[in-house]
Amino acid sequence: MVKKDEVEKFLSDFKTKLEIFDVHFLDERNKNTQALADLDITHIHRIDYLKKLKMENYLSGPNKDKLGFNLSDYWEFGMKVKKTDVYIKIRLGKPNGKVICVSFHPAERKMKYPFKKGEE
């Protein structure tokens, strides 16, 4: 199992890279767009939420890319946004490039936070 300091290191690297290179969102499917609109979450809000991720929001990772594109590992996080559980899948992306947000949408199943107090 991944250790807390590994999650904190990833988040530190992610946030630093986000500040320098910005983010590319991949989840522009209609259902996600509508769900985000229903929660009044704009592009800027999503960036703010990414910046607020903490070790306690960790769900899983690092996970290997299963599609064979040889991309950076992805990590999964979750958080409450307006009383709704939101699932977030992110990766560091290519060196000297934007971080990638693969998914940012209301959770489709119950999320388990291994490092959140009361859920360990």
SERO-4910 file (N, C-alpha, C, O; in steps of 0.05 Angstrom, whole numbers):
BEGIN
 pado doro    nc1    nc2    nc3   cac1   cac2   cac3    cc1    cc2    cc3    oc1    oc2    oc3
  Met    A     17    -24      0      0      0      0     18     25      0     39     25     12
  Val    A      8     45    -13     23     71    -15     23     84     13      5     81     29
  Lys    A     45     98     18     48    112     44     39    141     41     38    153     20
  Lys    A     32    153     64     22    180     65     42    199     52     35    217     37
  Asp    A     68    195     58     88    214     47     90    212     16     97    232      3
  Glu    A     84    189      5     84    186    -24     60    202    -37     64    214    -58
  Val    A     38    202    -23     14    217    -33     21    247    -31     15    262    -49
  Glu    A     32    255     -8     39    283     -4     60    292    -25     58    315    -35
  Lys    A     79    275    -32     99    282    -52     86    285    -79     91    304    -94
  Phe    A     68    266    -86     54    269   -112     38    295   -113     40    309   -133
  Leu    A     23    301    -92      6    325    -92     24    350    -93     16    369   -107
  Ser    A     46    350    -80     65    373    -82     75    376   -110     75    398   -121
  Asp    A     83    354   -123     93    355   -151     70    364   -169     75    380   -187
  Phe    A     47    353   -165     23    360   -182     17    389   -180     13    403   -201
  Lys    A     15    400   -156      7    428   -152     29    447   -163     22    468   -174
  Thr    A     54    440   -159     76    456   -170     74    457   -201     75    478   -213
  Lys    A     70    434   -213     68    432   -242     43    446   -252     43    459   -273
  Leu    A     21    444   -237     -4    458   -244      0    488   -245    -10    501   -263
  Glu    A     15    498   -225     20    527   -225     37    536   -248     33    558   -259
  Ile    A     56    520   -256     74    527   -278     62    523   -306     64    540   -323
  Phe    A     50    500   -310     42    492   -337     11    491   -342      3    489   -364
  Asp    A     -5    494   -320    -34    493   -322    -44    464   -324    -29    446   -319
  Val    A    -69    461   -331    -82    434   -332    -97    430   -358   -108    449   -369
  His    A    -97    405   -366   -113    398   -389   -135    379   -379   -128    358   -368
  Phe    A   -160    386   -383   -183    370   -374   -191    352   -397   -196    361   -419
  Leu    A   -193    326   -392   -201    306   -413   -230    298   -411   -240    285   -429
  Asp    A   -244    305   -390   -271    294   -385   -293    313   -394   -311    319   -378
  Glu    A   -292    321   -418   -312    339   -428   -337    325   -440   -350    336   -459
  Arg    A   -343    302   -430   -367    288   -440   -392    302   -431   -392    315   -410
  Asn    A   -414    298   -445   -439    313   -439   -449    308   -411   -457    326   -397
  Lys    A   -448    282   -402   -459    277   -375   -442    291   -354   -454    301   -334
  Asn    A   -416    292   -357   -399    305   -338   -403    335   -339   -405    349   -318
  Thr    A   -405    346   -363   -410    375   -366   -436    383   -352   -436    404   -338
  Gln    A   -457    368   -356   -483    375   -344   -482    372   -314   -492    389   -300
  Ala    A   -469    351   -304   -467    347   -275   -451    369   -262   -459    379   -241
  Leu    A   -430    378   -275   -414    401   -264   -431    426   -265   -430    443   -246
  Ala    A   -446    430   -286   -463    454   -288   -484    453   -266   -490    474   -254
  Asp    A   -495    429   -260   -515    427   -239   -503    434   -211   -518    444   -194
  Leu    A   -477    429   -208   -464    436   -183   -452    464   -184   -439    473   -164
  Asp    A   -456    478   -206   -445    505   -210   -414    505   -208   -402    523   -195
  Ile    A   -402    485   -220   -372    483   -220   -362    491   -248   -367    477   -267
  Thr    A   -348    513   -249   -336    522   -274   -308    511   -277   -298    497   -259
  His    A   -296    517   -300   -268    509   -305   -250    520   -283   -233    506   -273
  Ile    A   -253    545   -276   -237    558   -255   -241    544   -228   -222    540   -213
  His    A   -266    537   -222   -272    523   -197   -257    497   -195   -246    489   -175
  Arg    A   -257    482   -218   -244    456   -218   -214    460   -212   -203    444   -197
  Ile    A   -202    480   -223   -173    485   -217   -170    491   -188   -151    481   -175
  Asp    A   -188    507   -176   -186    513   -148   -189    488   -131   -174    484   -111
  Tyr    A   -207    470   -139   -210    445   -124   -185    427   -126   -177    415   -107
  Leu    A   -173    427   -150   -148    411   -153   -126    422   -135   -111    407   -123
  Lys    A   -125    448   -132   -105    461   -115   -110    454    -85    -91    455    -69
  Lys    A   -135    448    -78   -142    443    -50   -139    413    -43   -143    406    -19
  Leu    A   -133    396    -62   -130    367    -55   -110    363    -33    -89    375    -33
  Lys    A   -117    345    -14    -99    338      8    -96    308      9   -110    293     -4
  Met    A    -77    300     25    -72    271     28    -98    257     37   -102    234     29
  Glu    A   -114    269     53   -139    257     63   -159    252     40   -177    236     44
  Asn    A   -156    265     17   -174    261     -6   -165    237    -23   -180    230    -41
  Tyr    A   -143    225    -17   -132    203    -32   -150    179    -32   -161    171    -11
  Leu    A   -154    167    -56   -169    142    -59   -150    119    -67   -150     98    -54
  Ser    A   -135    123    -89   -116    102    -98    -95    114   -116    -98    136   -127
  Gly    A    -74     99   -120    -52    107   -138    -26    102   -124    -25     98   -100
  Pro    A     -5    103   -139     -4    107   -168    -15     82   -183     -8     59   -175
  Asn    A    -30     86   -203    -41     65   -220    -29     66   -248    -27     88   -259
  Lys    A    -22     44   -258    -10     43   -285    -32     47   -307    -55     39   -304
  Asp    A    -24     60   -328    -41     64   -351    -47     37   -364    -29     22   -371
  Lys    A    -73     31   -366    -82      5   -377    -86      6   -407    -91    -14   -420
  Leu    A    -85     30   -418    -91     33   -447    -66     30   -465    -69     30   -489
  Gly    A    -43     27   -453    -19     23   -468     -7     47   -481      9     45   -499
  Phe    A    -15     71   -471     -4     96   -483     22    104   -470     34    125   -477
  Asn    A     31     89   -450     56     95   -436     55    123   -424     75    138   -425
  Leu    A     32    130   -413     29    156   -400     37    154   -370     42    132   -360
  Ser    A     39    176   -357     45    176   -329     23    162   -313      0    160   -322
  Asp    A     31    151   -290     12    138   -273    -11    157   -266     -7    181   -265
  Tyr    A    -35    145   -261    -57    162   -252    -62    157   -222    -58    135   -212
  Trp    A    -73    178   -210    -80    177   -181   -109    185   -179   -119    201   -195
  Glu    A   -123    173   -159   -151    179   -155   -156    192   -128   -145    184   -108
  Phe    A   -172    213   -129   -179    228   -105   -209    233   -105   -223    229   -125
  Gly    A   -219    242    -82   -247    249    -80   -251    272    -60   -234    276    -43
  Met    A   -272    286    -63   -279    307    -44   -309    314    -45   -322    307    -65
  Lys    A   -318    327    -24   -346    336    -24   -347    364    -37   -331    381    -30
  Val    A   -365    367    -55   -371    393    -67   -401    397    -65   -416    383    -78
  Lys    A   -409    417    -49   -437    422    -45   -452    397    -37   -473    391    -49
  Lys    A   -442    382    -18   -454    358     -7   -454    334    -27   -468    314    -22
  Thr    A   -440    337    -49   -439    316    -69   -410    305    -69   -391    320    -70
  Asp    A   -408    278    -69   -381    266    -71   -372    269   -100   -387    261   -119
  Val    A   -348    280   -104   -337    283   -131   -312    266   -134   -295    267   -116
  Tyr    A   -311    252   -155   -288    234   -162   -269    249   -180   -277    262   -200
  Ile    A   -243    248   -174   -223    262   -189   -200    243   -196   -188    230   -178
  Lys    A   -194    241   -222   -171    224   -231   -152    243   -245   -159    257   -264
  Ile    A   -127    242   -235   -106    261   -245    -80    246   -250    -75    225   -240
  Arg    A    -64    259   -267    -37    249   -273    -18    273   -278    -28    295   -285
  Leu    A      7    268   -275     27    290   -278     30    297   -308     38    320   -314
  Gly    A     25    279   -326     28    285   -354     57    283   -363     74    273   -348
  Lys    A     63    294   -386     90    293   -397    108    314   -383     98    334   -374
  Pro    A    134    308   -382    152    328   -371    150    354   -387    146    354   -411
  Asn    A    152    376   -372    149    403   -384    123    407   -399    122    422   -418
  Gly    A    102    395   -389     75    398   -401     54    401   -379     60    398   -355
  Lys    A     30    405   -387      8    408   -369      2    382   -353      7    360   -362
  Val    A     -8    386   -328    -19    363   -314    -45    356   -328    -56    372   -342
  Ile    A    -54    332   -323    -78    322   -336    -99    314   -316    -93    299   -297
  Cys    A   -123    325   -319   -146    316   -303   -163    299   -321   -176    308   -339
  Val    A   -162    273   -316   -176    253   -333   -206    254   -326   -222    252   -344
  Ser    A   -212    256   -301   -240    255   -292   -245    275   -270   -228    278   -252
  Phe    A   -267    288   -270   -276    306   -249   -306    307   -251   -317    322   -266
  His    A   -320    290   -236   -349    288   -238   -360    275   -212   -346    264   -196
  Pro    A   -387    278   -209   -399    265   -185   -392    235   -185   -392    222   -206
  Ala    A   -386    225   -161   -379    197   -158   -401    179   -167   -425    184   -161
  Glu    A   -394    157   -180   -414    138   -188   -417    115   -169   -434     98   -171
  Arg    A   -399    114   -149   -401     94   -128   -388    105   -102   -375    126   -103
  Lys    A   -393     92    -80   -382    101    -54   -352    101    -55   -340     82    -65
  Met    A   -340    122    -45   -311    124    -45   -300    119    -17   -311    127      3
  Lys    A   -278    104    -16   -265     98      9   -238    112     11   -221    108     -6
  Tyr    A   -235    128     31   -211    144     35   -192    130     56   -198    131     80
  Pro    A   -171    118     47   -154    103     66   -140    120     87   -134    110    109
  Phe    A   -136    146     82   -122    162    101   -139    182    116   -130    199    131
  Lys    A   -165    181    112   -184    199    125   -190    188    152   -196    165    156
  Lys    A   -189    206    172   -194    197    200   -222    184    201   -241    194    190
  Gly    A   -223    162    215   -249    148    218   -254    128    195   -274    113    196
  Glu    A   -237    128    175   -241    109    152   -217     91    148   -216     76    129
  Glu    A   -197     93    166   -173     77    162   -178     48    171   -160     32    170
***
